[in-house]
Amino acid sequence: MVTIKDIGRKIGMSHATVSRALNNSPLVNPETFELVQRTAKEMGYFPDNAARALRGSASNIVGFVLPDINNHFYSRIASVVGRHVADRGLQLVLATSDEDPAREERHLVELQRARARAIVITPTSALTKLSLDILRAIPTTQMVRRNPALATDLIAADDGQGVAQAVRHLLSRGHQRIAYIGGGPETLSTGSERLQGYLSAMQEAGVAAHTHYDLGPPQPEFGRAATERLLRDPDRPEAIVLGSSQLTIGFLDAVRAAGLSVPEDLSFTGYDDPDWFAHWGAGITTVGLPIDRIASTVAALASGQKADAAAQNAVQIETDAQGQRDFRFACALIERGTVRRI
């Protein structure tokens, strides 16, 4: 591990001056501050936050690193977590990665410099080495999805159960040719879990022969392109399960362009429940996510509460070989007007 003395030796500076620069002391001139900060980053230095905490220097900041604040789920959960954290006398600092590991790293470096007492993160699929070092040094909880390189507890929805519930609802209405459009499982754990929920439900119902899925970035553009491909299929599906609210936007664009009516020509279910879902047509049948439970749990963990107590309402708890746990909360189907009986 790189130390303050290592940095001082490299740039010919006393370790006391290096320490002051790393701690943003006003006694350090701007040129020295910039040199020390740049050298520390180049050498891969990160502070011993555990030692800082013992000295009472950890701040009241809780870092909250999300991929996309424009996504309804993340904006809603940030609002709820912010309230819970404030109730505990802490300050939430929000940052967005836009699924960019380099940007994610920059945010984590700043949170480290701010002496964040805890971090809640929905990680990218390719955390940098520096990001991993920082997250391992600060109490961290992963939220929504897991990066396997980071051994921490995870707080998430039971995504597989949620998608399976949507498939079973369509099956109960007489649909068999049910397709799925979702995020790619090769990079994100949520994509893999939702796909598995779809496949399992189709297999259990004995209609695996009708399995048809299209996976890609969970964005409107992919949702539209995937829907267009499914609609061109000679064995066009009777219903489509969508794996995110952003994919639903693209799906609706494609259906409208094709001149089809929902649910008369095609049934579908969404995922998550942004406000507009209730007001589109007769309302969109969707999988509602346990936002309040996830938010209250991560806020409790970030404020120092033990995981077992914070996640006592979890429906599923799994422990891996390293002792890290997945706490899952149940999703709930919201029935509206986009599924017909056949």
SVG drawing of the C-alpha trace seen along z (x, -y; Angstrom):
<svg xmlns="http://www.w3.org/2000/svg" viewBox="-60 -29 74 57">
<polyline fill="none" stroke="black" stroke-width="0.4" points="0.0,0.0 1.3,-3.5 1.9,-5.7 2.2,-9.4 6.0,-8.9 6.2,-7.2 4.6,-10.2 6.9,-12.6 10.1,-10.7 8.9,-10.7 8.5,-14.5 11.1,-15.5 8.6,-16.9 8.1,-16.2 5.4,-13.8 3.8,-16.5 3.4,-18.7 2.0,-15.9 -0.4,-15.0 -1.7,-18.6 -2.1,-18.7 -4.1,-15.5 -6.3,-16.8 -7.0,-20.1 -5.3,-22.3 -5.5,-26.0 -1.8,-26.2 -0.7,-24.6 -0.2,-26.7 -2.1,-25.8 1.0,-24.6 1.9,-22.2 -1.6,-21.0 -1.9,-20.2 1.5,-18.4 0.6,-16.2 -2.9,-15.4 -1.6,-14.5 1.2,-12.4 -1.0,-10.6 -3.4,-9.6 -0.6,-8.5 0.8,-6.3 -2.6,-4.8 -2.6,-6.2 -5.8,-6.1 -6.1,-7.0 -6.7,-4.6 -10.3,-5.6 -10.6,-3.2 -7.8,-5.0 -9.4,-8.4 -12.6,-7.2 -10.8,-6.2 -9.4,-9.7 -12.9,-11.0 -12.2,-12.6 -14.8,-10.8 -17.5,-13.2 -21.2,-13.0 -21.3,-12.5 -22.9,-9.4 -22.0,-9.0 -24.7,-7.8 -23.4,-6.8 -26.1,-6.0 -25.9,-5.3 -28.7,-7.6 -30.7,-10.1 -33.2,-10.5 -34.4,-7.0 -37.6,-7.0 -36.4,-4.3 -33.1,-6.0 -34.6,-9.5 -37.3,-8.2 -35.0,-6.1 -32.5,-9.0 -35.3,-11.2 -36.4,-8.6 -32.8,-7.7 -32.1,-11.4 -35.0,-11.8 -34.0,-8.8 -30.3,-9.8 -31.2,-13.4 -33.4,-12.0 -30.3,-10.4 -28.3,-13.6 -26.3,-12.7 -25.8,-14.4 -26.4,-12.7 -24.0,-13.5 -25.4,-12.3 -23.2,-11.5 -24.1,-9.9 -21.7,-7.6 -23.7,-7.4 -22.3,-3.8 -18.8,-5.3 -16.1,-3.7 -13.8,-6.6 -16.5,-9.1 -17.4,-6.7 -13.8,-6.7 -13.6,-10.5 -16.7,-10.7 -15.3,-8.1 -12.0,-9.9 -13.9,-13.1 -16.0,-11.2 -12.8,-9.7 -11.3,-13.2 -14.5,-14.4 -14.0,-11.6 -17.4,-10.0 -18.4,-7.8 -20.2,-5.3 -21.0,-4.8 -24.0,-3.3 -23.4,-2.5 -25.1,-0.9 -21.7,0.0 -20.7,0.1 -19.8,3.5 -16.1,2.5 -15.0,0.9 -11.4,-0.5 -8.7,0.7 -8.7,-2.7 -12.5,-2.5 -12.2,0.9 -9.5,-0.2 -11.6,-3.2 -14.8,-1.1 -12.9,1.6 -11.6,-1.1 -14.9,-2.8 -18.0,-1.0 -19.9,-0.3 -23.3,1.2 -24.2,2.2 -27.7,1.4 -29.9,2.9 -27.0,4.9 -23.8,6.5 -20.3,6.2 -18.7,9.5 -15.2,7.9 -16.6,6.0 -17.3,8.1 -20.0,6.2 -23.7,6.7 -26.3,6.1 -29.7,4.6 -32.0,5.2 -35.4,6.1 -36.1,9.8 -35.8,9.1 -36.2,12.7 -39.4,13.1 -40.7,9.8 -40.4,10.8 -41.6,14.3 -44.7,12.8 -45.4,10.8 -45.0,13.9 -47.4,15.9 -50.0,13.2 -49.9,13.3 -50.1,17.1 -53.1,16.9 -54.8,14.7 -54.3,17.3 -51.1,16.1 -48.4,18.6 -46.2,16.9 -44.7,14.5 -41.4,12.6 -39.1,10.7 -37.1,7.6 -34.5,6.8 -31.0,5.6 -28.0,7.6 -27.0,10.2 -23.3,10.3 -22.5,7.1 -25.2,6.4 -26.5,8.8 -30.0,7.3 -30.2,8.3 -29.2,11.9 -31.7,12.2 -34.6,10.8 -33.9,13.0 -33.7,16.1 -37.1,15.1 -38.6,15.1 -37.0,18.4 -38.0,20.2 -41.6,19.1 -41.9,20.2 -40.2,23.5 -42.5,24.2 -45.6,23.5 -44.5,26.0 -44.3,23.3 -40.5,23.1 -40.9,23.8 -42.3,20.3 -39.4,18.7 -38.1,15.6 -36.0,12.8 -34.0,9.9 -31.3,8.3 -29.4,5.1 -28.9,1.7 -31.9,0.8 -32.6,-2.4 -35.6,-3.5 -33.6,-3.1 -33.0,0.6 -36.6,1.1 -37.9,-0.2 -35.4,1.8 -36.1,5.0 -39.9,4.6 -39.6,3.9 -37.7,7.2 -40.3,9.1 -43.2,7.6 -41.5,8.7 -41.3,12.3 -43.6,14.7 -44.5,16.2 -45.2,12.8 -45.6,13.0 -49.0,12.5 -47.5,10.6 -44.2,9.0 -42.6,8.6 -40.4,5.5 -37.4,5.4 -37.3,1.7 -39.3,-1.5 -36.9,-3.0 -37.4,0.1 -41.2,-0.5 -40.8,-4.0 -39.2,-2.5 -41.7,0.4 -44.6,-2.0 -43.0,-4.0 -42.6,-0.9 -46.2,0.3 -47.6,-3.1 -45.5,-3.2 -46.8,0.3 -50.4,-0.9 -51.1,1.7 -53.5,1.4 -52.8,2.4 -54.1,4.8 -56.3,5.7 -53.4,6.6 -50.6,7.1 -50.5,7.4 -47.5,6.2 -46.2,5.6 -43.7,3.0 -41.2,2.9 -41.1,0.3 -43.9,-2.2 -43.1,-5.8 -46.1,-8.2 -47.0,-8.2 -47.6,-4.4 -50.9,-5.0 -52.1,-7.6 -51.1,-5.9 -54.4,-4.7 -56.1,-2.5 -52.9,-2.3 -49.8,0.0 -49.8,3.4 -46.4,3.5 -44.1,4.9 -43.9,2.5 -40.5,2.3 -40.0,2.1 -38.5,-1.3 -39.3,-2.4 -38.0,0.8 -34.8,0.7 -34.3,-3.0 -34.9,-2.6 -32.6,0.4 -29.6,-1.3 -30.1,-4.4 -30.0,-2.3 -26.9,-0.5 -25.2,-3.7 -25.8,-5.2 -24.2,-2.2 -27.1,0.1 -26.4,3.9 -27.5,5.5 -29.7,8.2 -31.7,5.5 -31.9,3.1 -33.0,5.8 -35.4,7.7 -38.2,7.5 -36.2,9.1 -37.9,12.0 -34.7,13.7 -31.2,13.6 -28.3,15.4 -24.8,15.6 -21.8,16.3 -18.5,18.0 -17.0,14.7 -19.9,14.1 -21.4,11.3 -25.1,11.2 -27.8,10.5 -30.9,9.0 -33.9,9.2 -37.3,7.5 -40.4,8.7 -41.9,7.0 -45.6,6.6 -47.6,6.9 -49.8,3.9 -52.7,4.9 -54.0,2.2 -55.2,2.2 -52.4,3.6 -53.2,7.3 -56.2,8.9 -57.7,12.3 -57.6,14.7"/>
</svg>
